Amino acid sequence: MLPVEHLHLKHVLQTVSALESVVLRSFGPEGGQVLFTRDTGQAMLTRSGTRILTALRLEHPVARMVVDCVRKHSKATGDGSKTFLLLLASLLRMIHAAAWKEPAVSRTYSSREAAEAATARRLADELLAFALEELDDVISAGVLPYGLWVSWEDLTAKTPPPAHTSNSTCVQKLLVSFFHTRLGQTHSDFISDLTCELLRNCRLKRDLLPSALQFVNDNFPALHTPVSGFPISCSHLIEGQVIHRDFAVSFAHTDHQPVKAVVFTQQLQLKLHDEGVVLKVGSGGKMMENKSIVEFSAWSEKSLECVFAKLQCLGVSVLLSAVKQSAAVLALAAQAHMCVVECISEDELSLFAQLSGTTPVSHCWRIEPVNVAFLTFCRPILLGVHRYVHVAFHDLEERTMVKPCSVVVCGPGEGQTDQYACAFQDAIRMLLTTCKPTDVTVTTVLSDRRTRLHTDDHSDQTMPTSFQQCVLETGCALPAGGTFECLLSHALLQHGRRCSVSHILANALLNVPRLIYSQSPRHFLHIQTRILSFILNQSHTFSPLCKQGSATDLGHSAGAGAGDVPPVDSKLSLTCCRETGVSLKAVMLNSGLDSLGCKYRLLLAVLQCVSSLLRVDTMLYTHTALNTQSCSRASVSWEGSEDEAEH
């Protein structure tokens, strides 16, 4: 008989609370870094919520289930792992308190625990249903009107302002807020400027920023090069592509002049054991077999010489290969003064084909001009202690209107460098989530705003077009430091007259800003009072969204995404414009910006996780090992091995 354990609501809450206590150490403006050590003496110092959770040695199934939910959300949006867990714990406490108030035992359930579990499942399902059906309308009416329009056009400026200045753009402030939570305040400005520079180079001149973000996100493994042993301030951009292999055969004439290159995915020299090769042996026995082998070898060498003759006719001088080539191929390449680079990864070859506009050679006998790429140069480059191949593409900016660059990410050690690179890619994912259309009902918002705003006829005619552009194309951002949670909590309480479960979510949301200012509870109450007073006093003079160009001094942008705020005393002054041109200053504390799209998706992910957790009521312990492939991917350590870390 397999051992069975009944899972009660209090057990789930205890498990989630234990995980919450771990990430709480690095949350908020006073949060620090968490140090993990291994038995071998290796250490990891990080503020990343996902890394902290995946580095834990977890055995409890519920804990592993929660970490997997956090990991999936963080991989999709790049942000919000710590807030995810804090909000999850807060919601479970609210649901537990509400379920405890229900009658202990009814005719349907035999015990108080069973009744509480049923009530908790019902509340979780009602919360999820409310979020899927009505939450977008609540956010549209109670949160969106007080957001900032993120203008992606700011990245096209030739001389953009630095991130630490008061004139920095909303995109820079989003990035600074994000990097402040992941890397600390010291390096957030520098990495933010580097990210903006990369996006400016990768952005299509006639397209929107989402295309550049998607391009960088899809090709990031091939677009970045980690270099250990240097400070992060040494990170920089390199024009073109860095192929993370060294030359197998090298010649200096390709360093500073245009060259032609061809990509091969298979070996150029056929072998006896290759697929499709048939060796016929006649009645002569072994002598005939040896003769056939000699004839095949001679034919293979002759065919290889024909391949190189074809390459020379096309003017090719660089061979890029996905596999290792034979010694005969390298020898003929050296005689023909051709460079050879072997064992290139699939990601790098895919990026090369995309940037060069060519296709790899599928068969060595079918080399066409469409397979030939034109390069400005192909030369070795030394990054740290490794030598790689550096290529630049000819006339790429005229053909594709894009100027791709590879980013060199530096760090003192391998672990820190890997963290910086992961934070870089997560920032791209965060921006990509921000600029995606948020699932809100535009018609509902417009009609609601028309009934609540006192505007003239001219403003009523121009408002819908501007509003649709802000919500559906560019995304929205809010001041960091709990502004989203306070606004949505107030809107949910107003909506609670029609929905019985919205007050549970409203009270749980307030736990996030309460933890942000846990060192000063009065500060939390002061900010909450200011925001609510601002809503009540200024609701009739706000336009649907504030354009970034209308914002006044936003202070030093060392803000913190996912609920963090910088430990500074600067104030965020937002100007909200009416269509009549009259502006109103609303002074709100804290600088930095949070993505509304990320917050919205975070809330949905947490509610889905709550519903999934409360559906589990029994755990079976088996004697055979289950398929843990997905769990092993979630348990990623800082050195690439299994998670053997101990806190």
Phi and psi in degrees as a GROMACS rama.xvg file:
@    title "Ramachandran Plot"
@    xaxis  label "Phi"
@    yaxis  label "Psi"
@TYPE xy
-70.7161  140.405  LEU-2
-65.7324  137.557  PRO-3
-122.472  136.078  VAL-4
-125.698  123.986  GLU-5
-81.9745  129.637  HIS-6
-99.7836  116.931  LEU-7
-98.8779  165.437  HIS-8
-60.3004  -38.1258  LEU-9
-66.6045  -29.5126  LYS-10
-69.0135  -41.7803  HIS-11
-62.6932  -43.3963  VAL-12
-64.5936  -39.1517  LEU-13
-64.2058  -41.5767  GLN-14
-65.1041  -46.7284  THR-15
-66.2042  -36.4459  VAL-16
-64.8831  -35.1569  SER-17
-64.8294  -41.6697  ALA-18
-66.8145  -36.9796  LEU-19
-61.2935  -40.2781  GLU-20
-64.7654  -25.9822  SER-21
-74.4301  -50.5295  VAL-22
-75.758  -18.9518  VAL-23
-63.9345  -22.8508  LEU-24
-67.7385  -24.1795  ARG-25
-111.363  15.6017  SER-26
-101.257  144.445  PHE-27
86.4415  173.84  GLY-28
-64.2643  -25.7335  PRO-29
-94.9851  0.982957  GLU-30
-71.4799  143.492  GLY-31
-112.295  -165.74  GLY-32
-94.3634  152.211  GLN-33
-104.565  132.24  VAL-34
-102.674  124.528  LEU-35
-113.046  141.081  PHE-36
-129.139  153.941  THR-37
-113.508  167.773  ARG-38
-62.2068  -25.4644  ASP-39
-79.5788  -7.29754  THR-40
97.9759  -8.19367  GLY-41
-68.6324  147.761  GLN-42
-132.608  153.949  ALA-43
-135.354  128.462  MET-44
-118.322  118.217  LEU-45
-151.017  156.699  THR-46
-113.956  -2.1569  ARG-47
-72.6672  124.472  SER-48
-63.7027  -39.7117  GLY-49
-64.7528  -41.9144  THR-50
-67.8292  -37.1366  ARG-51
-62.9558  -45.4835  ILE-52
-70.8398  -41.9973  LEU-53
-74.1275  -16.6016  THR-54
-84.0099  -10.6348  ALA-55
-74.3571  146.43  LEU-56
-91.3453  96.2151  ARG-57
-105.436  134.414  LEU-58
-114.331  -27.3347  GLU-59
-69.4046  129.205  HIS-60
-59.5124  -37.5137  PRO-61
-65.4039  -42.3228  VAL-62
-62.1684  -41.6749  ALA-63
-67.9453  -33.5485  ARG-64
-65.7704  -41.5382  MET-65
-65.1713  -45.6313  VAL-66
-62.3171  -36.5549  VAL-67
-65.5698  -38.8023  ASP-68
-64.138  -42.2893  CYS-69
-63.3053  -43.3286  VAL-70
-63.2002  -42.1038  ARG-71
-65.3332  -41.2579  LYS-72
-66.2786  -43.0489  HIS-73
-65.3257  -36.0184  SER-74
-67.6789  -31.9948  LYS-75
-78.9799  -40.9816  ALA-76
-110.523  -16.9825  THR-77
77.9843  2.60088  GLY-78
-152.035  159.359  ASP-79
92.6054  15.9694  GLY-80
-67.2752  -41.6125  SER-81
-71.9523  -42.8519  LYS-82
-63.4787  -34.1278  THR-83
-55.7282  -50.5992  PHE-84
-70.0231  -39.3  LEU-85
-65.5231  -41.9472  LEU-86
-69.1477  -35.5123  LEU-87
-62.4222  -46.461  LEU-88
-63.5698  -40.413  ALA-89
-64.8274  -41.8866  SER-90
-64.6839  -41.0446  LEU-91
-63.8597  -37.0339  LEU-92
-65.5429  -42.5568  ARG-93
-64.8373  -41.4958  MET-94
-66.8495  -39.9376  ILE-95
-62.9984  -42.1388  HIS-96
-65.7134  -39.3432  ALA-97
-69.5468  -38.533  ALA-98
-69.6321  -31.7813  ALA-99
-68.112  -26.352  TRP-100
-77.5318  -13.8871  LYS-101
-70.0998  161.568  GLU-102
-54.782  136.955  PRO-103
-62.1477  -48.6711  ALA-104
-134.754  135.55  VAL-105
-122.681  -178.429  SER-106
-68.5278  -23.5955  ARG-107
-81.569  -37.5917  THR-108
-112.146  142.591  TYR-109
-87.5514  -13.1643  SER-110
-144.592  164.784  SER-111
-66.3044  -37.92  ARG-112
-62.3923  -41.1855  GLU-113
-66.2437  -39.0777  ALA-114
-66.3355  -41.5313  ALA-115
-63.7352  -41.6122  GLU-116
-62.9615  -42.1283  ALA-117
-65.3514  -41.4975  ALA-118
-65.4008  -40.3687  THR-119
-63.9163  -42.1636  ALA-120
-63.2785  -39.9571  ARG-121
-64.6104  -43.4575  ARG-122
-64.6523  -40.3217  LEU-123
-64.0352  -42.1091  ALA-124
-66.5042  -38.3489  ASP-125
-67.1607  -38.0917  GLU-126
-63.6494  -43.6998  LEU-127
-65.6537  -41.9862  LEU-128
-63.2597  -40.5481  ALA-129
-62.2989  -41.5391  PHE-130
-65.3522  -39.6592  ALA-131
-74.611  -25.4937  LEU-132
-103.822  -35.2425  GLU-133
-125.412  -15.2085  GLU-134
-63.5675  -36.1649  LEU-135
-62.6344  -36.4464  ASP-136
-67.9994  -38.8754  ASP-137
-65.0262  -43.5514  VAL-138
-64.9187  -39.8878  ILE-139
-61.4257  -39.5822  SER-140
-84.8437  -34.7587  ALA-141
-107.032  -12.5778  GLY-142
-122.049  -49.0543  VAL-143
-54.9694  -38.5697  LEU-144
-60.9894  -16.6692  PRO-145
-110.135  17.6335  TYR-146
-93.5361  175.305  GLY-147
-108.867  136.312  LEU-148
-76.6304  120.386  TRP-149
-84.0272  111.773  VAL-150
-91.088  107.411  SER-151
-72.9544  -14.4283  TRP-152
-67.3008  -17.1712  GLU-153
-63.526  -22.5502  ASP-154
-73.7058  -14.8237  LEU-155
-82.9597  -5.35516  THR-156
-63.591  136.988  ALA-157
-68.8177  -36.5213  LYS-158
-126.446  77.7414  THR-159
-69.5601  150.637  PRO-160
-70.0515  148.577  PRO-161
-60.7944  158.354  PRO-162
-67.8899  -25.9754  ALA-163
-87.0688  -0.565881  HIS-164
-90.5024  164.916  THR-165
-72.2405  -16.9523  SER-166
-93.8161  8.97192  ASN-167
-63.8819  151.433  SER-168
-81.0275  169.764  THR-169
-64.1504  -36.4392  CYS-170
-62.0817  -43.7856  VAL-171
-63.1984  -38.9288  GLN-172
-69.2548  -35.5919  LYS-173
-61.2226  -43.7165  LEU-174
-68.6199  -42.1531  LEU-175
-62.9944  -41.8245  VAL-176
-60.7107  -41.873  SER-177
-67.1009  -49.6366  PHE-178
-68.3903  -24.32  PHE-179
-63.6479  -37.5655  HIS-180
-76.173  -27.6641  THR-181
-95.0221  -39.1401  ARG-182
-117.396  -7.41916  LEU-183
95.7147  167.85  GLY-184
-73.4072  -23.8768  GLN-185
-63.7332  -43.5795  THR-186
-104.628  1.41077  HIS-187
-66.2183  -39.429  SER-188
-65.5063  -43.7741  ASP-189
-64.604  -47.8283  PHE-190
-67.5097  -32.3351  ILE-191
-63.2413  -46.51  SER-192
-63.1711  -38.2142  ASP-193
-66.2297  -38.9152  LEU-194
-65.575  -43.2929  THR-195
-62.4908  -38.7478  CYS-196
-64.9881  -40.596  GLU-197
-62.8914  -42.9284  LEU-198
-67.4056  -34.9135  LEU-199
-63.8312  -37.6081  ARG-200
-74.3852  -31.76  ASN-201
-91.9802  -3.40575  CYS-202
-81.8059  134.233  ARG-203
-69.5432  134.986  LEU-204
-66.12  -29.476  LYS-205
-107.5  17.1611  ARG-206
-129.002  171.987  ASP-207
-85.3116  165.751  LEU-208
-61.3042  -33.7793  LEU-209
-52.0011  -31.7173  PRO-210
-66.1516  -40.2851  SER-211
-67.4943  -40.9716  ALA-212
-63.2591  -42.9334  LEU-213
-65.7914  -38.1252  GLN-214
-62.6455  -46.4007  PHE-215
-67.5414  -41.001  VAL-216
-65.5636  -42.7079  ASN-217
-69.0243  -32.0197  ASP-218
-111.479  16.004  ASN-219
-60.1521  -39.2522  PHE-220
-56.2945  -32.5582  PRO-221
-91.5449  -15.3706  ALA-222
-91.7773  -11.5458  LEU-223
-120.988  150.932  HIS-224
-128.613  113.853  THR-225
-78.4839  134.576  PRO-226
-130.878  116.613  VAL-227
-94.4737  154.89  SER-228
97.9046  4.91322  GLY-229
-131.372  152.725  PHE-230
-67.9354  159.078  PRO-231
-63.7952  -24.5442  ILE-232
-66.3401  -13.1801  SER-233
-84.2869  -4.51032  CYS-234
-63.0454  141.769  SER-235
-158.632  174.271  HIS-236
-102.86  147.011  LEU-237
-124.909  128.188  ILE-238
-65.9839  138.5  GLU-239
92.6945  -153.858  GLY-240
-123.26  139.174  GLN-241
-104.467  117.611  VAL-242
-92.8504  122.827  ILE-243
-83.5657  54.604  HIS-244
-144.945  160.112  ARG-245
-102.302  164.89  ASP-246
-68.0175  133.268  PHE-247
-82.3967  -34.348  ALA-248
-135.592  128.378  VAL-249
-130.805  144.915  SER-250
-139.82  140.409  PHE-251
-73.6107  -15.9549  ALA-252
-70.8532  -8.96571  HIS-253
-93.3729  0.115167  THR-254
-71.0518  -43.4489  ASP-255
-129.697  28.7132  HIS-256
-145.828  156.193  GLN-257
-61.5046  139.648  PRO-258
-136.438  167.266  VAL-259
-115.824  141.001  LYS-260
-133.023  152.792  ALA-261
-133.802  141.142  VAL-262
-104.086  129.569  VAL-263
-116.035  137.277  PHE-264
-104.07  -6.71832  THR-265
-132.068  170.939  GLN-266
-71.2543  143.356  GLN-267
-77.4252  -30.5505  LEU-268
-99.3595  121.842  GLN-269
-72.0628  145.869  LEU-270
-123.851  166.65  LYS-271
-62.8853  -32.8486  LEU-272
-90.4405  5.35485  HIS-273
-70.5434  152.895  ASP-274
-66.6211  131.392  GLU-275
95.6005  -9.37481  GLY-276
-88.1793  122.867  VAL-277
-120.114  127.146  VAL-278
-109.553  113.916  LEU-279
-92.6316  130.784  LYS-280
-114.061  122.499  VAL-281
-84.1754  -162.338  GLY-282
-77.7468  -5.21864  SER-283
-75.7475  -2.41015  GLY-284
74.8446  -140.858  GLY-285
-65.7561  -34.223  LYS-286
-63.6843  -40.4445  MET-287
-66.6872  -36.7551  MET-288
-64.2283  -45.6683  GLU-289
-61.9049  -38.3744  ASN-290
-65.1521  -38.3683  LYS-291
-66.826  -38.851  SER-292
-64.6968  -41.7618  ILE-293
-64.7089  -40.9455  VAL-294
-64.9099  -39.9031  GLU-295
-64.7115  -41.9039  PHE-296
-62.8214  -42.0165  SER-297
-64.8171  -41.6767  ALA-298
-64.4801  -39.0692  TRP-299
-64.0995  -42.7623  SER-300
-66.2354  -39.2679  GLU-301
-64.8844  -41.0414  LYS-302
-63.9299  -38.0457  SER-303
-65.5318  -37.7591  LEU-304
-65.5499  -35.3973  GLU-305
-66.6049  -36.715  CYS-306
-62.9597  -44.25  VAL-307
-69.9712  -31.7541  PHE-308
-64.4893  -39.4421  ALA-309
-64.2867  -40.9616  LYS-310
-64.1365  -39.6543  LEU-311
-67.409  -35.7115  GLN-312
-63.8077  -34.0173  CYS-313
-82.6374  -4.58123  LEU-314
77.9116  21.2582  GLY-315
-76.8331  134.697  VAL-316
-129.783  -0.110777  SER-317
-133.42  126.608  VAL-318
-113.117  122.124  LEU-319
-110.048  124.581  LEU-320
-125.284  139.718  SER-321
-82.1342  -15.5383  ALA-322
-124.969  171.048  VAL-323
-81.9261  130.273  LYS-324
-91.2501  161.249  GLN-325
-75.0486  166.492  SER-326
-63.695  -33.0587  ALA-327
-64.6225  -38.8061  ALA-328
-64.304  -44.2937  VAL-329
-65.0439  -37.2922  LEU-330
-66.7257  -45.6163  ALA-331
-65.0261  -35.6009  LEU-332
-64.2622  -38.755  ALA-333
-66.3718  -39.7538  ALA-334
-65.5106  -34.8347  GLN-335
-87.8496  5.10604  ALA-336
57.7573  46.8437  HIS-337
-112.779  144.162  MET-338
-87.5589  145.395  CYS-339
-130.604  130.717  VAL-340
-123.26  122.263  VAL-341
-107.5  164.022  GLU-342
53.9266  44.5872  CYS-343
-79.7586  139.583  ILE-344
-67.5599  158.986  SER-345
-64.3512  -38.117  GLU-346
-62.547  -42.1447  ASP-347
-71.0663  -37.6182  GLU-348
-68.5589  -35.2992  LEU-349
-64.9938  -42.378  SER-350
-65.236  -40.7109  LEU-351
-61.4095  -44.8426  PHE-352
-64.4986  -36.3677  ALA-353
-68.314  -41.7139  GLN-354
-77.1806  -34.0632  LEU-355
-84.1058  -18.2255  SER-356
74.4994  22.4509  GLY-357
-116.994  172.695  THR-358
-119.365  144.178  THR-359
-64.675  156.792  PRO-360
-77.6261  120.623  VAL-361
-81.6359  -30.6387  SER-362
-141.511  135.839  HIS-363
-65.0528  -18.2129  CYS-364
-89.0205  -2.83212  TRP-365
-122.504  66.7651  ARG-366
-97.8313  117.021  ILE-367
-116.305  163.564  GLU-368
-57.9011  -26.435  PRO-369
-67.5617  -16.4948  VAL-370
-88.521  -5.47669  ASN-371
-95.4883  125.846  VAL-372
-103.196  140.937  ALA-373
-98.8908  121.755  PHE-374
-115.778  142.956  LEU-375
-68.8135  -39.1853  THR-376
-161.484  165.287  PHE-377
-144.882  105.999  CYS-378
-144.022  160.408  ARG-379
-74.6331  151.16  PRO-380
-138.562  135.808  ILE-381
-101.717  115.794  LEU-382
-122.126  109.225  LEU-383
68.3646  -125.74  GLY-384
-101.364  4.58534  VAL-385
-110.78  145.53  HIS-386
-110.213  126.855  ARG-387
-121.088  -176.817  TYR-388
-108.905  127.952  VAL-389
-113.33  123.523  HIS-390
-125.016  149.553  VAL-391
-128.963  147.405  ALA-392
-101.658  136.474  PHE-393
-79.2395  130.368  HIS-394
55.5469  31.3993  ASP-395
-69.2266  -39.4629  LEU-396
-67.0222  -33.2341  GLU-397
-74.7005  -35.1594  GLU-398
-76.6634  -44.9389  ARG-399
-114.169  -5.09023  THR-400
56.6037  33.1  MET-401
-136.662  144.045  VAL-402
-122.114  80.9849  LYS-403
-69.3334  148.319  PRO-404
-134.529  151.132  CYS-405
-98.0144  138.738  SER-406
-101.853  129.228  VAL-407
-96.1671  113.582  VAL-408
-100.782  116.089  VAL-409
-103.947  153.379  CYS-410
-161.934  156.949  GLY-411
-61.4658  -37.1013  PRO-412
-137.56  174.862  GLY-413
-63.5862  -40.9014  GLU-414
-63.3527  -45.6314  GLY-415
-66.1072  -40.0851  GLN-416
-62.5195  -41.0024  THR-417
-64.1341  -38.8689  ASP-418
-64.1636  -42.2022  GLN-419
-62.5664  -42.0629  TYR-420
-65.7337  -41.5293  ALA-421
-64.8635  -39.6211  CYS-422
-64.5258  -36.8047  ALA-423
-61.1172  -48.6148  PHE-424
-69.1475  -36.9703  GLN-425
-63.9312  -33.4449  ASP-426
-64.6995  -38.5656  ALA-427
-63.4464  -41.6784  ILE-428
-64.5069  -37.7749  ARG-429
-62.779  -45.2237  MET-430
-65.1425  -37.271  LEU-431
-64.8539  -38.848  LEU-432
-66.9506  -36.2974  THR-433
-66.1489  -41.0578  THR-434
-85.8515  -7.61747  CYS-435
-72.7152  149.44  LYS-436
-60.4855  128.176  PRO-437
-79.8488  136.884  THR-438
-73.9281  76.2759  ASP-439
-124.525  156.746  VAL-440
-90.5041  104.518  THR-441
-66.9082  -40.2352  VAL-442
-61.0297  -41.5833  THR-443
-62.9028  -41.9902  THR-444
-64.5184  -44.4197  VAL-445
-63.4448  -44.8362  LEU-446
-65.8258  -36.3962  SER-447
-68.2307  -40.3673  ASP-448
-68.5417  -32.835  ARG-449
-64.477  -34.2628  ARG-450
-78.1555  -22.0843  THR-451
-102.531  -17.9277  ARG-452
-98.4846  140.183  LEU-453
-97.5322  92.7859  HIS-454
-126.954  163.342  THR-455
-86.7731  -178.79  ASP-456
-65.5665  -35.951  ASP-457
-65.0816  -43.5047  HIS-458
-68.1613  -33.6899  SER-459
-67.6969  -27.9209  ASP-460
-80.3009  -32.2086  GLN-461
-93.884  -12.1024  THR-462
-68.1618  -44.7578  MET-463
-59.1055  -43.4168  PRO-464
-62.3659  -47.1694  THR-465
-62.7917  -40.2682  SER-466
-68.5697  -43.484  PHE-467
-61.849  -37.1338  GLN-468
-65.2442  -41.4099  GLN-469
-66.968  -43.602  CYS-470
-78.9831  -44.4889  VAL-471
-88.72  -20.8511  LEU-472
-113.241  -46.8376  GLU-473
-101.965  -19.6767  THR-474
86.416  177.772  GLY-475
-140.397  148.682  CYS-476
-133.035  153.044  ALA-477
-127.76  154.17  LEU-478
-56.8816  137.078  PRO-479
-73.5955  168.725  ALA-480
99.5901  26.5787  GLY-481
94.0513  7.93409  GLY-482
-62.6826  -44.5351  THR-483
-59.763  -46.323  PHE-484
-64.403  -41.0721  GLU-485
-66.6591  -43.8392  CYS-486
-64.3604  -45.517  LEU-487
-69.9908  -36.2277  LEU-488
-61.1907  -43.4707  SER-489
-64.1449  -41.8127  HIS-490
-66.1116  -36.8321  ALA-491
-68.2808  -37.5951  LEU-492
-65.758  -36.5851  LEU-493
-67.3225  -34.8974  GLN-494
-78.9976  -14.9113  HIS-495
-64.2012  -15.9598  GLY-496
-67.221  -22.8026  ARG-497
-104.475  -18.3271  ARG-498
-128.427  126.813  CYS-499
-75.9652  -22.2247  SER-500
-98.6553  -6.99687  VAL-501
-66.0425  -27.2262  SER-502
-68.3431  -27.5578  HIS-503
-64.6706  -46.9186  ILE-504
-66.36  -37.9115  LEU-505
-62.2236  -45.0996  ALA-506
-70.0423  -34.6005  ASN-507
-67.7716  -35.8901  ALA-508
-62.9596  -36.7018  LEU-509
-65.6772  -15.8415  LEU-510
-67.8183  -27.0619  ASN-511
-66.6619  -56.6895  VAL-512
-64.3789  -27.562  PRO-513
-64.3769  -37.5092  ARG-514
-76.1305  -29.8909  LEU-515
-60.6724  -42.5588  ILE-516
-105.867  36.7756  TYR-517
-63.8669  -25.0029  SER-518
-75.2802  -17.6588  GLN-519
-144.405  85.3941  SER-520
-56.88  -32.6919  PRO-521
-63.4355  -34.5487  ARG-522
-63.1201  -41.326  HIS-523
-62.4393  -46.6164  PHE-524
-63.5622  -37.4052  LEU-525
-65.2004  -44.9413  HIS-526
-67.6914  -41.931  ILE-527
-60.7804  -41.7839  GLN-528
-65.0061  -41.7763  THR-529
-63.0629  -42.3365  ARG-530
-66.4567  -45.3507  ILE-531
-65.1437  -39.6529  LEU-532
-64.6094  -38.1071  SER-533
-63.8065  -41.3302  PHE-534
-63.4628  -45.4491  ILE-535
-68.3911  -36.8953  LEU-536
-85.2885  -31.0352  ASN-537
-114.228  9.14834  GLN-538
-64.7121  -24.4826  SER-539
-89.4521  -1.34848  HIS-540
-120.355  11.7634  THR-541
-91.419  141.874  PHE-542
-83.5973  166.682  SER-543
-55.4517  -43.3692  PRO-544
-143.578  152.581  LEU-545
-96.5353  126.156  CYS-546
-73.6753  146.155  LYS-547
-63.3502  -31.2159  GLN-548
-67.1137  -16.2708  GLY-549
-92.8903  -5.50007  SER-550
-77.3772  141.617  ALA-551
-89.1399  -160.884  THR-552
-55.5387  120.386  ASP-553
-95.8778  4.98654  LEU-554
75.8427  -173.804  GLY-555
-71.0167  125.672  HIS-556
-91.2079  55.4392  SER-557
-98.7181  43.8351  ALA-558
-70.8727  179.99  GLY-559
-136.43  121  ALA-560
-73.7474  173.349  GLY-561
54.6053  33.552  ALA-562
101.327  -13.957  GLY-563
-83.3661  154.132  ASP-564
-135.159  152.947  VAL-565
-75.4235  149.214  PRO-566
-80.8748  64.4301  PRO-567
-129.268  165.555  VAL-568
-104.669  8.44071  ASP-569
-69.7657  155.909  SER-570
-111.856  147.365  LYS-571
-97.9622  116.236  LEU-572
-108.251  115.892  SER-573
-109.144  136.9  LEU-574
-105.697  120.162  THR-575
-108.487  121.922  CYS-576
-101.157  134.278  CYS-577
-84.8475  157.622  ARG-578
-64.3581  -18.1192  GLU-579
-77.2561  -8.08228  THR-580
96.6781  -7.5275  GLY-581
-81.1226  128.291  VAL-582
-106.739  152.339  SER-583
-131.103  128.116  LEU-584
-89.4302  128.481  LYS-585
-117.837  111.43  ALA-586
-85.6585  120.55  VAL-587
-127.964  143.514  MET-588
-73.9877  160.133  LEU-589
75.0165  148.172  ASN-590
-114.184  174.86  SER-591
91.7844  160.914  GLY-592
-129.312  149.829  LEU-593
-115.504  146.366  ASP-594
-81.0536  125.745  SER-595
-68.5366  -36.3977  LEU-596
-61.8971  -41.6066  GLY-597
-66.1869  -40.5609  CYS-598
-63.8522  -42.5548  LYS-599
-63.2591  -46.4221  TYR-600
-69.0342  -31.8722  ARG-601
-62.2659  -43.9744  LEU-602
-63.2532  -43.8931  LEU-603
-63.6398  -41.1094  LEU-604
-64.4807  -39.3536  ALA-605
-65.6403  -43.9574  VAL-606
-65.4477  -36.4325  LEU-607
-66.0905  -38.4038  GLN-608
-65.5918  -41.9074  CYS-609
-60.2352  -45.4599  VAL-610
-63.0559  -39.6101  SER-611
-68.4334  -41.0938  SER-612
-63.9337  -42.6473  LEU-613
-78.2687  -5.80972  LEU-614
-83.1848  -14.2614  ARG-615
-88.1221  123.006  VAL-616
-123.866  -10.6972  ASP-617
-142.983  139.434  THR-618
-118.637  129.773  MET-619
-106.202  130.548  LEU-620
-101.31  117.368  TYR-621
-99.7838  160.524  THR-622
-93.7446  -11.2392  HIS-623
-104.117  149.192  THR-624
-74.4881  135.1  ALA-625
-88.5786  170.724  LEU-626
-73.5059  106.229  ASN-627
-106.173  25.7903  THR-628
-62.7973  -41.9211  GLN-629
-69.316  -35.4291  SER-630
-68.6698  -35.1811  CYS-631
-67.8249  -31.6684  SER-632
-70.1748  -31.9693  ARG-633
-72.9919  -31.4887  ALA-634
-89.9484  73.5296  SER-635
-93.5652  127.221  VAL-636
-94.256  174.432  SER-637
-78.7637  -9.87302  TRP-638
-112.528  6.94544  GLU-639
88.443  -1.08789  GLY-640
-96.3117  -173.886  SER-641
-69.1151  157.53  GLU-642
-76.3576  100.13  ASP-643
-109.417  20.4385  GLU-644
-78.0977  151.717  ALA-645
-132.572  139.854  GLU-646
